[in-house]
Amino acid sequence: MTGKLASVAVLVLAEVLAITLWFSATSAAASLIEAGAISRQQAGLLTGAVQLGFVAGTLVSAWYGLADRLDPRRLFAAAAAIGATANLLVLVAGFDTAATVGLRFVTGAMMAGVYPVGMKIAAGWADRGVGLLIGILVGALTFGSALPHLIAAVSGLDWRVTIVVSSAAAYLAAGMILTIGLGPRHTVSPRFIPGEAWTALRRPALLLANAGYLGHMFELYAMWAWIGVFLGWGLMESGRAAPSASLLTFVVIASGGAGSIVAGVLADRFGRTAVTMAAMAVSGTCAALIGFVPPLGPAVLITVAVIWGVTIVADSAQFSAAIAELAEPRLIGTMLTLQTSLGFLLTFGTIQAMPLLIEALTWRYAFAVLAIGPALGVLAMWRLRAQPDSVKIAGGRR
């Protein structure tokens, strides 16, 4: 299977199947919390372990340039299979042991061989449409990220079933990815220089593109992690009949999938920095205002939440596309890996800070703090437009 359409289609499906490992425990933990089997603190520790594992995995991968030195299909397959095995071992360890925290850390580390490596493969197939291609990939992953909330809303599956199904999906992804071809723009690093990516990161254009991404990530995962709880509060504050918070959370997060694809089309046509700045301006405005919306009723709350869901992730793929365009071809995979590593390290802090912000500021103002990220992101992308290297972005359509 070497054609572009077939290879990209299988890549997208394999990414979605493998990434379910990330969210399998999140979905399972929700039902266990409700049953009183584990505490919220234990559940938070499991979530944090996956994120820190991902950061550790991406840092190691970036330092050794694994995504650019190895066959990305084999790296993806090995990572998905090992992650699936670690996920299955949770059935043996249970959810309330230190061993489970370690297993979730391993699972997160293996996702470093799935998410950024998938973008590396996608970039190899892109010509002028790199923003759309990566946008489709991120859009599919966004939908996959939302699925646990849909499961929670419409089913009562035992947590063990969720673990088994997600591991089976990842094993399937490991086999599928080995059947695809690599695109004509795929390159391999001819030599190994440890830490070379960190040196490349000092280039002003790459530094600003990553700064924009960090502004985006400052907001994104804290919103995804806490929007469900906020909507539960907001619907009660509205005092009127409305859909369940879990179902609405699925709609809000999943809507970002469509936003990623539309933003990819617009960015390739009208400019990557222009689209990212517009998306961050809208999402930051939603973050600042949504705490004041519940008294206006469920319809207004749902509308603002969905607009936020669409725009908060619409720009995500475009930062990765910009890195793919600005980096040396032999370093694209490593630079994408480094970008995601820095971003997820930041999200660990913002997610953990949200409970403190909620307690200190109440829901009315807590999300407004997240608007700081996109505001700084807009500034970074505006400065990127003035860089000489910016002509490389979107074929000169900055």
KETORGU-80924 format. One record per residue (C-alpha): residue in one letter; y, z negated, x. Coordinates in steps of 0.25 Angstrom, whole numbers, plus 5000, padded with zeros to 4 digits. Layout:
<sites>
AYZX/...
</sites>
This chain:
<sites>
M500050005000/T501150055009/G502150114999/K503550044997/L503450024982/A502049964982/S502249884994/V503549824989/A502949794975/V501749724982/L502649644991/V503549594980/L502249554972/A501649484984/E502949404987/V502949354973/L501549314973/A501649244987/I502949174984/T502249104972/L501749004983/W503148954984/F503348914970/S501948874966/A502048734970/T503448724963/S502848774950/A501648674951/A502548554955/A503348574943/S502148544934/L501748434943/I503048364942/E503048374927/A501648314927/G502148194936/A501148234947/I502248254958/S503648214959/R504848304960/Q505048254974/Q503648304978/A503948444971/G505248454979/L504448424992/L503448534989/T504648634986/G505348594999/A504148615007/V503948755003/Q505448785006/L505348715020/G504048785023/F504648925020/V505848885029/A504948845040/G504048975038/T505249065038/L505849005051/V504549015058/S504449165053/A505849195057/W505749135071/Y504549215074/G504949335067/L503649345059/A504149435048/D504549535058/R503349525068/L502149515059/D501649605048/P502449555036/R501249585026/R500349495034/L501349385036/F501549385021/A500149385018/A499749275028/A500949185023/A500549205008/A499149175010/I499349045018/G500449005008/A499449024997/T498448945004/A499348825006/N499748834992/L498348824987/L498148704996/V499148624987/L497948624977/V497248534987/A498348454992/G499048424978/F500548414976/D500848274980/T500348274995/A501048305008/A500048415011/T500648494999/V502048485005/G501448545018/L500748655010/R501948695003/F502648705016/V501648795021/T501748885008/G503248885011/A503048925025/M502149045021/M503249095011/A504049135024/G502949245026/V503149295012/Y504549295007/P505349345019/V504249425024/G504149495010/M505649535012/K505349585025/I504349675019/A505249725008/A506349755018/G505349845025/W505249935013/A506749935010/D507750045014/R509050035006/G508549954995/V508249825003/G509049734994/L508249784982/L506949774988/I507149634993/G507849604980/I506549644972/L505749554982/V506649434980/G506749464965/A505249454964/L505149324972/T506249264963/F505449294950/G504249234957/S505049104961/A505349094946/L503949104941/P503548954942/H504648924932/L504049024922/I502748964925/A503248824922/A503948874909/V502748944903/S501448884908/G500748754911/L499948804923/D499248694932/W499948684945/R498648714952/V498648854945/T500048884950/I499548854965/V498348934964/V499049054957/S500149054967/S499149054979/A498349164973/A499649244972/A500049224986/Y498649264991/L498749394983/A500149414989/A499549405003/G498549515000/M499549604993/I500549605004/L499549655014/T499449785006/I500849825007/G501549915017/L502749885026/G504049965023/P504650065033/R505749965037/H504849865041/T504949825055/V504249735065/S504949655076/P504449705089/R504649575097/F504649425094/I505949345098/P505849205091/G507049165084/E507649315084/A508049305070/W508949185072/T509649265082/A509849375072/L510349285062/R511649265070/R512049405067/P513249385057/A512749475046/L511349415046/L512049275047/L512949305035/A511749365027/N510949245029/A512149155025/G512249225012/Y510749205010/L510949055012/G512049045002/H511149114992/M509949014996/F510848894995/E510948924980/L509648994976/Y508448894978/A509248774974/M509548844961/W508048894959/A507548754962/W508448684952/I508848784942/G507648744933/V508048594933/F509548634930/L509148724919/G508348604912/W509648524913/G510548634909/L509748664896/M509748524892/E511248514894/S511448634886/G510748564874/R510248684868/A508848754867/A508548844879/P507348894887/S506548804896/A507148774909/S505848824917/L505948954909/L507348974912/T507248934926/F506249054928/V507249144921/V508349104930/I507549114943/A506849244939/S508049314935/G508449314950/G507349414952/A508149514944/G509349474952/S508749504965/I508349644961/V509649684955/A510449624967/G509549704976/V509949834969/L511349804969/A511449754983/D510749884989/R511749964981/F513049884981/G512949784993/R512149664997/T513249575001/A513949604988/V512749574979/T512449444986/M513849404985/A513949434970/A512549364967/M512949234975/A514349234968/V513649234954/S512549134958/G513549044964/T514349044952/C513149014943/A512848894952/A514248844951/L514248854936/I512848834930/G512948684930/F514148694920/V513348794911/P512348704903/P513348654892/L513648804888/G512248814883/P510848874888/A511249024886/V512449004896/L511548914906/I510449014906/T511349134908/V512049074920/A510649024926/V510049164925/I511349224931/W511149124942/G509649154943/V509949304945/T511049294955/I510549184963/V509449264969/A509949404967/D510549404981/S509349344988/A508649474992/Q509949534997/F510149435008/S508749465013/A509049615011/A510349595020/I509549525031/A508549635031/E509649735033/L510449655043/A509249615052/E508649695063/P507449765056/R506449695065/L506949555061/I507149575046/G505949495042/T506349375051/M507749375047/L507349375032/T506349265035/L507449185042/Q508449205031/T507449145020/S507149035030/L508648995031/G508849015016/F507648925011/L507948815021/L509348805014/T508648805000/F507848685004/G509148605006/T509848654993/I508648634984/Q508448484989/A509948464988/M510048504973/P509548374967/L510648294975/L511648394970/I511148374955/E511248224956/A512548224963/L513248344955/T512448354942/W511848484938/R513248534934/Y513648544948/A512448544957/F512148694957/A513648724960/V513348674974/L512348794976/A513548884974/I513948854988/G512848944993/P513149074986/A514649054989/L514349045004/G513349165003/V514449254997/L515349225008/A514249255018/M513949385012/W515449425011/R515549395026/L514249485028/R514949605022/A515949605033/Q514949605044/P514649735051/D513149725049/S513349715034/V513349875034/K511849855035/I511749785022/A511249875010/G511550005017/G513049965020/R513249915005/R513549775009/
</sites>
